[in-house]
Amino acid sequence: MAELTGNILVAQSGGPTSVINASVAGVVTEAGKHGCIEEIYGGLNGILGILNEDLIDLNDEKAKAIEGLRYTPAAALGTCRYKIDFKKKPEKAALDMDRLFQVFQAHNIRYFFYAGGNDSQDTSHKIHEEAVKRGYEMRVIGVPKTIDNDLPHTDHCPGYGSVIKYNSATVMEVGIDVGSMATDDGSCCVIEVMGRSAGWIAAGTVLAKRGDPAAPPHIILLPEIQYRVDDVLAKVKQTVENYKYCIMVVGEGIRNEKGEEIGADATRLDAFGHPVLSGAAERIAEFIQGKLNTKTRTVKLGYAQRAAAHFASLTDSKNAFAVGEAAVKAAVSGLSGHMVKIVRHPQTDGSVQWGVDLQPLQDIANVEHFIPRDWISEDGFLPNEKFVEYARPLIEGEVRLLMEGGLPKFTVLEKNRVDKVLPPRA
Amino acid sequence: MAELTGNILVAQSGGPTSVINASVAGVVTEAGKHGCIEEIYGGLNGILGILNEDLIDLNDEKAKAIEGLRYTPAAALGTCRYKIDFKKKPEKAALDMDRLFQVFQAHNIRYFFYAGGNDSQDTSHKIHEEAVKRGYEMRVIGVPKTIDNDLPHTDHCPGYGSVIKYNSATVMEVGIDVGSMATDDGSCCVIEVMGRSAGWIAAGTVLAKRGDPAAPPHIILLPEIQYRVDDVLAKVKQTVENYKYCIMVVGEGIRNEKGEEIGADATRLDAFGHPVLSGAAERIAEFIQGKLNTKTRTVKLGYAQRAAAHFASLTDSKNAFAVGEAAVKAAVSGLSGHMVKIVRHPQTDGSVQWGVDLQPLQDIANVEHFIPRDWISEDGFLPNEKFVEYARPLIEGEVRLLMEGGLPKFTVLEKNRVDKVLPPRA
């Protein structure tokens, strides 16, 4: 494959994670090693910023800022949920694609790296195909990222290990707190975590148990399973009888036996006539208090869980960096239209070595990966030892943060803009 | 003062904190240094356990377990919310008091240390007075503890520094997450923290700003102030216009201009006919979405914030240990009927040295300490630089945890029971 000389563009998309910036650091660090790569640009706010020709010069950032990205949460380049939708809006999509390639051409972008989840891999795939169709020589590699862990083919997604590490520590801490307050009256705490259709995040908190059936969490409700509320309540009752308290983790998208989201009660309207969406934990807590008369409190971690760099997984951070590096290596070697995936190499001593490989983007785009049913207990209330074996290595090690005055000192990029050369987007 | 030989009893009360066990470690460590102290007992589940003669032998615990208490959250001895209420239930209270002194006498308890907040200091005070009245020689010292930071006379309460350190880091992390997703449409996140009548916990998150007006949190609502919802919405609107996003922290007990709790809407009933108490953040979010049409998400940290030992303040942990030590020293020196308080000694280099002193329990019991009004901006939407000067030193330093497989390894006491010698409680 002939050497391709030109500039690179890296951008971030979708919901941020604690370690998505580590992938950008991986891209920038690796890119600096290759003579064929001239400028290293970042696109602000994903595809949306690129359409607006909002590019920054990442070579202009201080080396310690790039290093600092390894433990800075959120999307340092900004992110978006913009979708180039050929199905629903074909004309707008075609205009967008034209504009993207105008920007690529105007800035001699020959390498494009997009860090994101399902939608973003789909976007990368479309851009790759479009480049081929147009005969515009550019190598496109997808960089996996999503706390949801629902991308296929990769062992796991960067961002996932950190979210389950933080959530498990939280469940452990809340568990001993509630346990230490428990009296014969019993008490319950329902912790809501992210995950609308896949239950990877909720399931990951099983690690807090360390294999002890008596340890919290006692019940984990997953969006993959449909639950009869009465069965859930019976399980809570039994748990409180056994241990005087019950810690339950619920994925935000959990459903009842009719397949309806438990947290989205369309029959109750707020003051503005909108359905009350206070969430799965609040609804389950209402049932427990109302039907079992057991004191119940809720925790809703929300955005805190995906941004919790202060307790990120070192394994996750390293793998996030590695997929960024690998994306550049693959592109420089001549490949395009692939996503980097993470490969697990179990060692004889029980530890795990991590490698990277590539998977065609067409195998990734818009495929959602769920927890295998046989990784979940028969009653659906806890992931089993197969899941634990899978998830345990992902939370190993702690990222060391720079601290200042008792709080993390995160990196803020200078974001020196690349001069615009195109007329504004129509 | 003549030397008093006998056993000590230490117990914990009320809501746990990240560092209440550090105070127990301080008591046990100091007690070991005094020949007049024979056995070191712990009361399980506070006064409730003592009434049941549920005592454990803390001298029987491994030294490393006592050391581990310094970074183990929740109440290692168990806690309770039991109140000896002479006003509402005088007969029951008198019976309880008799029983307590039977237990003290049966186990030759000559030193009693009770770690807790307002109610617990009141209990300690009553026990001290009762001992004097009965001519039972026992020294009673209160050990301050409460994330609410609402005890008077002490500079701050152990537990508070850790909760605001964790909450501030969370606000910082959620802030850059939401900021990195912000587009011209604007977005908002409302983070609910504890604090039903005093706003110390909510106010503490101002530290996440590091003095930058543009940095989150942009708005902090405190239970001390009454807010017109329209004023709050106007402030949100202005913030989103300025920064494209708005991070708001609300204490759970915030009130409207009529003095009603915003999170407790008695007009809406759940499926069981109980008022819906989904909380302040959910209610404010409803208003923002309904009236401003700005995308709003919520975070409710709940118990997670007071149990977050994984990001506890080293200053807080040290002071918690110090008040435990000081309680024993004071009692051995002959004092009774006091609470240990923390004293601040500002240094010329801007740092702070911490000392301890004593305050009569009668000055503490049932007095609630609020944020001074002149520590809050005139519009009531942010604590000012006086508050920051007060709070900043409390979050300095990080507690180092033992880790195992990527999660904290907390101490679990063996809890070897002291033989009961009394008939069961009537």
Chai-1 contact restraints between the chains, C-beta under 6 A:
chainA,res_idxA,chainB,res_idxB,connection_type,confidence,min_distance_angstrom,max_distance_angstrom,comment,restraint_id
A,P16,B,D177,contact,1.0,0.0,6.0,A-B,restraint_1
A,P16,B,S180,contact,1.0,0.0,6.0,A-B,restraint_2
A,P73,B,E173,contact,1.0,0.0,6.0,A-B,restraint_3
A,A74,B,I176,contact,1.0,0.0,6.0,A-B,restraint_4
A,A74,B,D177,contact,1.0,0.0,6.0,A-B,restraint_5
A,A74,B,S180,contact,1.0,0.0,6.0,A-B,restraint_6
A,A75,B,S180,contact,1.0,0.0,6.0,A-B,restraint_7
A,G78,B,S180,contact,1.0,0.0,6.0,A-B,restraint_8
A,T79,B,S180,contact,1.0,0.0,6.0,A-B,restraint_9
A,T79,B,M181,contact,1.0,0.0,6.0,A-B,restraint_10
A,K165,B,G406,contact,1.0,0.0,6.0,A-B,restraint_11
A,S168,B,L407,contact,1.0,0.0,6.0,A-B,restraint_12
A,A169,B,H310,contact,1.0,0.0,6.0,A-B,restraint_13
A,A169,B,L407,contact,1.0,0.0,6.0,A-B,restraint_14
A,T170,B,A304,contact,1.0,0.0,6.0,A-B,restraint_15
A,E173,B,P73,contact,1.0,0.0,6.0,A-B,restraint_16
A,E173,B,A307,contact,1.0,0.0,6.0,A-B,restraint_17
A,E173,B,A308,contact,1.0,0.0,6.0,A-B,restraint_18
A,V174,B,Y303,contact,1.0,0.0,6.0,A-B,restraint_19
A,V174,B,A304,contact,1.0,0.0,6.0,A-B,restraint_20
A,V174,B,A307,contact,1.0,0.0,6.0,A-B,restraint_21
A,I176,B,A74,contact,1.0,0.0,6.0,A-B,restraint_22
A,D177,B,P16,contact,1.0,0.0,6.0,A-B,restraint_23
A,D177,B,A74,contact,1.0,0.0,6.0,A-B,restraint_24
A,D177,B,Y303,contact,1.0,0.0,6.0,A-B,restraint_25
A,D177,B,A307,contact,1.0,0.0,6.0,A-B,restraint_26
A,S180,B,P16,contact,1.0,0.0,6.0,A-B,restraint_27
A,S180,B,A74,contact,1.0,0.0,6.0,A-B,restraint_28
A,S180,B,A75,contact,1.0,0.0,6.0,A-B,restraint_29
A,S180,B,G78,contact,1.0,0.0,6.0,A-B,restraint_30
A,S180,B,T79,contact,1.0,0.0,6.0,A-B,restraint_31
A,M181,B,T79,contact,1.0,0.0,6.0,A-B,restraint_32
A,D270,B,E286,contact,1.0,0.0,6.0,A-B,restraint_33
A,F272,B,G290,contact,1.0,0.0,6.0,A-B,restraint_34
A,S278,B,S278,contact,1.0,0.0,6.0,A-B,restraint_35
A,S278,B,E282,contact,1.0,0.0,6.0,A-B,restraint_36
A,E282,B,S278,contact,1.0,0.0,6.0,A-B,restraint_37
A,E286,B,D270,contact,1.0,0.0,6.0,A-B,restraint_38
A,G290,B,F272,contact,1.0,0.0,6.0,A-B,restraint_39
A,R297,B,G302,contact,1.0,0.0,6.0,A-B,restraint_40
A,V299,B,G302,contact,1.0,0.0,6.0,A-B,restraint_41
A,V299,B,A304,contact,1.0,0.0,6.0,A-B,restraint_42
A,K300,B,K300,contact,1.0,0.0,6.0,A-B,restraint_43
A,G302,B,R297,contact,1.0,0.0,6.0,A-B,restraint_44
A,G302,B,V299,contact,1.0,0.0,6.0,A-B,restraint_45
A,Y303,B,V174,contact,1.0,0.0,6.0,A-B,restraint_46
A,Y303,B,D177,contact,1.0,0.0,6.0,A-B,restraint_47
A,A304,B,T170,contact,1.0,0.0,6.0,A-B,restraint_48
A,A304,B,V174,contact,1.0,0.0,6.0,A-B,restraint_49
A,A304,B,V299,contact,1.0,0.0,6.0,A-B,restraint_50
A,A307,B,E173,contact,1.0,0.0,6.0,A-B,restraint_51
A,A307,B,V174,contact,1.0,0.0,6.0,A-B,restraint_52
A,A307,B,D177,contact,1.0,0.0,6.0,A-B,restraint_53
A,A308,B,E173,contact,1.0,0.0,6.0,A-B,restraint_54
A,H310,B,A169,contact,1.0,0.0,6.0,A-B,restraint_55
A,H310,B,F311,contact,1.0,0.0,6.0,A-B,restraint_56
A,F311,B,H310,contact,1.0,0.0,6.0,A-B,restraint_57
A,I395,B,G406,contact,1.0,0.0,6.0,A-B,restraint_58
A,E396,B,G406,contact,1.0,0.0,6.0,A-B,restraint_59
A,G406,B,K165,contact,1.0,0.0,6.0,A-B,restraint_60
A,G406,B,I395,contact,1.0,0.0,6.0,A-B,restraint_61
A,G406,B,E396,contact,1.0,0.0,6.0,A-B,restraint_62
A,L407,B,S168,contact,1.0,0.0,6.0,A-B,restraint_63
A,L407,B,A169,contact,1.0,0.0,6.0,A-B,restraint_64
